[in-house]
């Protein structure tokens, strides 16, 4: 055991915990983890380049990197053979007090292309209180969504579907790479429309099963869904820049 290295990691976690407000240090805290990961052809983590907004607190980085090393990632496949890859990671770092100590775990890890431009779909305030759709699409090697189509609808009509499809077609991504080359990534996106967060059913709507395509790299348990998008309708009198609020992953 490398004791100096262990103590450095423990001190880093303690520093992150100590930096939190006093009232919050007796409760579990979560931090968004985003960044590029490079995997070997065996699914081993070769490098992690943190990114995203807000940035991960620097004292947490050593612990996060150590936990990422423990994950058994699924490697990419190219021409029928395992291949190295580069993907955008989204996950949650959960810091939990345990007596006088604390623990850090990584949850909900997901690999995919990196969204760099998103347009929020809009919905008229007079629409139903809640509706949901699942969109199929492919992020091509140039980072553009192609072949956008609806897989399932829950209360959505053609106007709302057209709005979501048009908005998604204007998204832009930085594509994943396999063996050093940008590749297409088949994906699914859940878009939820509601008048307010209170209108979203507690248990949500069941989603179609969507296994991760065999050629894509991934984290344990990951499916083909991108981070979901929630859109909340507001009165039409509100200026367009703020007419709809969105919530979802990067």
DRENDOGU-347849 format. One record per residue (C-alpha): residue number from 1; residue in three letters; chain; x, y negated, z. Coordinates in steps of 0.1 Angstrom, whole numbers, always signed. Layout:
# DRENDOGU-347849
(NUM; 'ALA'; 'A'; (X; Y; Z))
...
# end
This chain:
# DRENDOGU-347849
(1; 'UNK'; 'A'; (+0; +0; +0))
(2; 'UNK'; 'A'; (+13; -34; -9))
(3; 'UNK'; 'A'; (+6; -53; +24))
(4; 'UNK'; 'A'; (+17; -88; +12))
(5; 'UNK'; 'A'; (-6; -85; -18))
(6; 'UNK'; 'A'; (-35; -73; +4))
(7; 'UNK'; 'A'; (-31; -102; +28))
(8; 'UNK'; 'A'; (-30; -127; -1))
(9; 'UNK'; 'A'; (-63; -112; -14))
(10; 'UNK'; 'A'; (-79; -113; +21))
(11; 'UNK'; 'A'; (-68; -149; +26))
(12; 'UNK'; 'A'; (-83; -159; -8))
(13; 'UNK'; 'A'; (-116; -145; +2))
(14; 'UNK'; 'A'; (-115; -161; +36))
(15; 'UNK'; 'A'; (-107; -195; +20))
(16; 'UNK'; 'A'; (-137; -192; -4))
(17; 'UNK'; 'A'; (-159; -183; +26))
(18; 'UNK'; 'A'; (-146; -211; +47))
(19; 'UNK'; 'A'; (-152; -236; +20))
(20; 'UNK'; 'A'; (-190; -229; +21))
(21; 'UNK'; 'A'; (-214; -250; +42))
(22; 'UNK'; 'A'; (-215; -238; +78))
(23; 'UNK'; 'A'; (-252; -229; +76))
(24; 'UNK'; 'A'; (-245; -207; +46))
(25; 'UNK'; 'A'; (-216; -186; +59))
(26; 'UNK'; 'A'; (-239; -162; +78))
(27; 'UNK'; 'A'; (-257; -152; +46))
(28; 'UNK'; 'A'; (-249; -134; +14))
(29; 'UNK'; 'A'; (-237; -158; -13))
(30; 'UNK'; 'A'; (-236; -152; -51))
(31; 'UNK'; 'A'; (-214; -167; -77))
(32; 'UNK'; 'A'; (-218; -165; -115))
(33; 'UNK'; 'A'; (-188; -147; -132))
(34; 'UNK'; 'A'; (-182; -154; -168))
(35; 'UNK'; 'A'; (-152; -151; -191))
(36; 'UNK'; 'A'; (-135; -131; -218))
(37; 'UNK'; 'A'; (-124; -95; -211))
(38; 'UNK'; 'A'; (-100; -75; -231))
(39; 'UNK'; 'A'; (-104; -37; -230))
(40; 'UNK'; 'A'; (-81; -10; -241))
(41; 'UNK'; 'A'; (-93; +19; -264))
(42; 'UNK'; 'A'; (-98; +38; -231))
(43; 'UNK'; 'A'; (-121; +11; -216))
(44; 'UNK'; 'A'; (-94; -1; -192))
(45; 'UNK'; 'A'; (-94; -39; -183))
(46; 'UNK'; 'A'; (-63; -55; -199))
(47; 'UNK'; 'A'; (-71; -91; -192))
(48; 'UNK'; 'A'; (-97; -114; -178))
(49; 'UNK'; 'A'; (-99; -151; -189))
(50; 'UNK'; 'A'; (-125; -168; -166))
(51; 'UNK'; 'A'; (-147; -194; -181))
(52; 'UNK'; 'A'; (-183; -207; -179))
(53; 'UNK'; 'A'; (-200; -235; -160))
(54; 'UNK'; 'A'; (-198; -240; -131))
(55; 'UNK'; 'A'; (-163; -224; -129))
(56; 'UNK'; 'A'; (-157; -196; -105))
(57; 'UNK'; 'A'; (-142; -209; -72))
(58; 'UNK'; 'A'; (-104; -203; -76))
(59; 'UNK'; 'A'; (-101; -186; -42))
(60; 'UNK'; 'A'; (-125; -159; -54))
(61; 'UNK'; 'A'; (-105; -151; -86))
(62; 'UNK'; 'A'; (-81; -125; -71))
(63; 'UNK'; 'A'; (-109; -106; -55))
(64; 'UNK'; 'A'; (-130; -107; -87))
(65; 'UNK'; 'A'; (-102; -95; -109))
(66; 'UNK'; 'A'; (-95; -66; -85))
(67; 'UNK'; 'A'; (-132; -56; -86))
(68; 'UNK'; 'A'; (-133; -58; -124))
(69; 'UNK'; 'A'; (-103; -34; -125))
(70; 'UNK'; 'A'; (-125; -9; -107))
(71; 'UNK'; 'A'; (-153; -9; -134))
(72; 'UNK'; 'A'; (-154; +20; -158))
(73; 'UNK'; 'A'; (-162; +0; -190))
(74; 'UNK'; 'A'; (-174; +18; -221))
(75; 'UNK'; 'A'; (-149; +13; -250))
(76; 'UNK'; 'A'; (-157; +0; -284))
(77; 'UNK'; 'A'; (-158; +24; -314))
(78; 'UNK'; 'A'; (-144; +16; -349))
(79; 'UNK'; 'A'; (-147; +41; -377))
(80; 'UNK'; 'A'; (-156; +68; -353))
(81; 'UNK'; 'A'; (-126; +62; -330))
(82; 'UNK'; 'A'; (-122; +44; -297))
(83; 'UNK'; 'A'; (-107; +9; -302))
(84; 'UNK'; 'A'; (-96; -21; -281))
(85; 'UNK'; 'A'; (-120; -49; -278))
(86; 'UNK'; 'A'; (-126; -85; -266))
(87; 'UNK'; 'A'; (-160; -95; -252))
(88; 'UNK'; 'A'; (-177; -122; -232))
(89; 'UNK'; 'A'; (-185; -110; -196))
(90; 'UNK'; 'A'; (-214; -122; -175))
(91; 'UNK'; 'A'; (-218; -108; -140))
(92; 'UNK'; 'A'; (-225; -118; -104))
(93; 'UNK'; 'A'; (-199; -119; -76))
(94; 'UNK'; 'A'; (-217; -111; -43))
(95; 'UNK'; 'A'; (-199; -122; -11))
(96; 'UNK'; 'A'; (-214; -107; +21))
(97; 'UNK'; 'A'; (-204; -111; +57))
(98; 'UNK'; 'A'; (-197; -78; +75))
(99; 'UNK'; 'A'; (-192; -86; +112))
(100; 'UNK'; 'A'; (-162; -108; +114))
(101; 'UNK'; 'A'; (-151; -98; +79))
(102; 'UNK'; 'A'; (-167; -100; +45))
(103; 'UNK'; 'A'; (-170; -79; +13))
(104; 'UNK'; 'A'; (-170; -88; -24))
(105; 'UNK'; 'A'; (-187; -67; -51))
(106; 'UNK'; 'A'; (-194; -73; -88))
(107; 'UNK'; 'A'; (-230; -67; -100))
(108; 'UNK'; 'A'; (-250; -68; -132))
(109; 'UNK'; 'A'; (-219; -68; -155))
(110; 'UNK'; 'A'; (-227; -73; -191))
(111; 'UNK'; 'A'; (-205; -76; -222))
(112; 'UNK'; 'A'; (-214; -93; -255))
(113; 'UNK'; 'A'; (-208; -122; -278))
(114; 'UNK'; 'A'; (-205; -156; -261))
(115; 'UNK'; 'A'; (-234; -180; -267))
(116; 'UNK'; 'A'; (-219; -214; -276))
(117; 'UNK'; 'A'; (-251; -232; -288))
(118; 'UNK'; 'A'; (-287; -225; -277))
(119; 'UNK'; 'A'; (-320; -241; -286))
(120; 'UNK'; 'A'; (-349; -237; -262))
(121; 'UNK'; 'A'; (-382; -225; -278))
(122; 'UNK'; 'A'; (-411; -248; -271))
(123; 'UNK'; 'A'; (-447; -240; -262))
(124; 'UNK'; 'A'; (-478; -262; -259))
(125; 'UNK'; 'A'; (-490; -268; -223))
(126; 'UNK'; 'A'; (-525; -255; -233))
(127; 'UNK'; 'A'; (-512; -220; -240))
(128; 'UNK'; 'A'; (-518; -190; -218))
(129; 'UNK'; 'A'; (-503; -191; -183))
(130; 'UNK'; 'A'; (-479; -163; -191))
(131; 'UNK'; 'A'; (-466; -146; -222))
(132; 'UNK'; 'A'; (-435; -127; -231))
(133; 'UNK'; 'A'; (-418; -114; -263))
(134; 'UNK'; 'A'; (-388; -92; -271))
(135; 'UNK'; 'A'; (-368; -104; -301))
(136; 'UNK'; 'A'; (-345; -81; -321))
(137; 'UNK'; 'A'; (-315; -97; -338))
(138; 'UNK'; 'A'; (-279; -92; -348))
(139; 'UNK'; 'A'; (-250; -116; -341))
(140; 'UNK'; 'A'; (-230; -113; -373))
(141; 'UNK'; 'A'; (-192; -116; -375))
(142; 'UNK'; 'A'; (-195; -154; -381))
(143; 'UNK'; 'A'; (-215; -158; -348))
(144; 'UNK'; 'A'; (-249; -164; -365))
(145; 'UNK'; 'A'; (-281; -146; -355))
(146; 'UNK'; 'A'; (-295; -127; -384))
(147; 'UNK'; 'A'; (-325; -104; -390))
(148; 'UNK'; 'A'; (-345; -119; -362))
(149; 'UNK'; 'A'; (-378; -101; -356))
(150; 'UNK'; 'A'; (-402; -93; -328))
(151; 'UNK'; 'A'; (-402; -59; -312))
(152; 'UNK'; 'A'; (-430; -65; -287))
(153; 'UNK'; 'A'; (-454; -92; -277))
(154; 'UNK'; 'A'; (-473; -98; -244))
(155; 'UNK'; 'A'; (-499; -125; -250))
(156; 'UNK'; 'A'; (-480; -144; -277))
(157; 'UNK'; 'A'; (-496; -155; -310))
(158; 'UNK'; 'A'; (-480; -161; -344))
(159; 'UNK'; 'A'; (-473; -198; -336))
(160; 'UNK'; 'A'; (-454; -190; -304))
(161; 'UNK'; 'A'; (-435; -162; -321))
(162; 'UNK'; 'A'; (-425; -185; -350))
(163; 'UNK'; 'A'; (-413; -210; -325))
(164; 'UNK'; 'A'; (-391; -185; -307))
(165; 'UNK'; 'A'; (-377; -170; -339))
(166; 'UNK'; 'A'; (-369; -204; -354))
(167; 'UNK'; 'A'; (-351; -215; -322))
(168; 'UNK'; 'A'; (-331; -183; -319))
(169; 'UNK'; 'A'; (-320; -186; -356))
(170; 'UNK'; 'A'; (-302; -218; -346))
(171; 'UNK'; 'A'; (-283; -203; -318))
(172; 'UNK'; 'A'; (-245; -199; -323))
(173; 'UNK'; 'A'; (-221; -174; -308))
(174; 'UNK'; 'A'; (-185; -166; -306))
(175; 'UNK'; 'A'; (-185; -130; -317))
(176; 'UNK'; 'A'; (-170; -100; -300))
(177; 'UNK'; 'A'; (-138; -85; -315))
(178; 'UNK'; 'A'; (-129; -49; -320))
(179; 'UNK'; 'A'; (-93; -40; -330))
(180; 'UNK'; 'A'; (-86; -77; -334))
(181; 'UNK'; 'A'; (-114; -84; -359))
(182; 'UNK'; 'A'; (-148; -102; -352))
(183; 'UNK'; 'A'; (-177; -78; -354))
(184; 'UNK'; 'A'; (-215; -78; -356))
(185; 'UNK'; 'A'; (-234; -71; -323))
(186; 'UNK'; 'A'; (-270; -58; -324))
(187; 'UNK'; 'A'; (-289; -73; -295))
(188; 'UNK'; 'A'; (-324; -79; -280))
(189; 'UNK'; 'A'; (-336; -111; -262))
(190; 'UNK'; 'A'; (-365; -114; -238))
(191; 'UNK'; 'A'; (-382; -148; -241))
(192; 'UNK'; 'A'; (-408; -156; -213))
(193; 'UNK'; 'A'; (-432; -186; -216))
(194; 'UNK'; 'A'; (-451; -198; -186))
(195; 'UNK'; 'A'; (-466; -231; -172))
(196; 'UNK'; 'A'; (-444; -228; -141))
(197; 'UNK'; 'A'; (-421; -203; -124))
(198; 'UNK'; 'A'; (-451; -194; -102))
(199; 'UNK'; 'A'; (-470; -180; -132))
(200; 'UNK'; 'A'; (-444; -153; -139))
(201; 'UNK'; 'A'; (-457; -119; -126))
(202; 'UNK'; 'A'; (-436; -107; -96))
(203; 'UNK'; 'A'; (-429; -73; -112))
(204; 'UNK'; 'A'; (-426; -86; -148))
(205; 'UNK'; 'A'; (-437; -68; -179))
(206; 'UNK'; 'A'; (-422; -34; -188))
(207; 'UNK'; 'A'; (-396; -38; -216))
(208; 'UNK'; 'A'; (-389; -13; -244))
(209; 'UNK'; 'A'; (-360; +10; -238))
(210; 'UNK'; 'A'; (-329; -3; -256))
(211; 'UNK'; 'A'; (-297; +18; -254))
(212; 'UNK'; 'A'; (-265; +0; -261))
(213; 'UNK'; 'A'; (-253; +7; -297))
(214; 'UNK'; 'A'; (-226; +34; -297))
(215; 'UNK'; 'A'; (-201; +10; -314))
(216; 'UNK'; 'A'; (-204; -18; -289))
(217; 'UNK'; 'A'; (-183; -20; -257))
(218; 'UNK'; 'A'; (-202; -23; -224))
(219; 'UNK'; 'A'; (-204; -21; -187))
(220; 'UNK'; 'A'; (-218; +9; -168))
(221; 'UNK'; 'A'; (-256; +9; -171))
(222; 'UNK'; 'A'; (-257; -19; -197))
(223; 'UNK'; 'A'; (-284; -19; -223))
(224; 'UNK'; 'A'; (-287; -38; -256))
(225; 'UNK'; 'A'; (-305; -68; -240))
(226; 'UNK'; 'A'; (-290; -103; -239))
(227; 'UNK'; 'A'; (-295; -124; -208))
(228; 'UNK'; 'A'; (-332; -134; -207))
(229; 'UNK'; 'A'; (-346; -169; -214))
(230; 'UNK'; 'A'; (-375; -184; -195))
(231; 'UNK'; 'A'; (-393; -214; -209))
(232; 'UNK'; 'A'; (-417; -235; -188))
(233; 'UNK'; 'A'; (-443; -257; -206))
(234; 'UNK'; 'A'; (-447; -293; -194))
(235; 'UNK'; 'A'; (-471; -321; -205))
(236; 'UNK'; 'A'; (-466; -334; -240))
(237; 'UNK'; 'A'; (-462; -370; -227))
(238; 'UNK'; 'A'; (-427; -360; -213))
(239; 'UNK'; 'A'; (-399; -371; -238))
(240; 'UNK'; 'A'; (-389; -343; -261))
(241; 'UNK'; 'A'; (-354; -339; -245))
(242; 'UNK'; 'A'; (-370; -327; -213))
(243; 'UNK'; 'A'; (-403; -313; -226))
(244; 'UNK'; 'A'; (-394; -277; -219))
(245; 'UNK'; 'A'; (-372; -263; -191))
(246; 'UNK'; 'A'; (-352; -232; -197))
(247; 'UNK'; 'A'; (-336; -207; -174))
(248; 'UNK'; 'A'; (-313; -178; -183))
(249; 'UNK'; 'A'; (-278; -165; -188))
(250; 'UNK'; 'A'; (-251; -181; -209))
# end
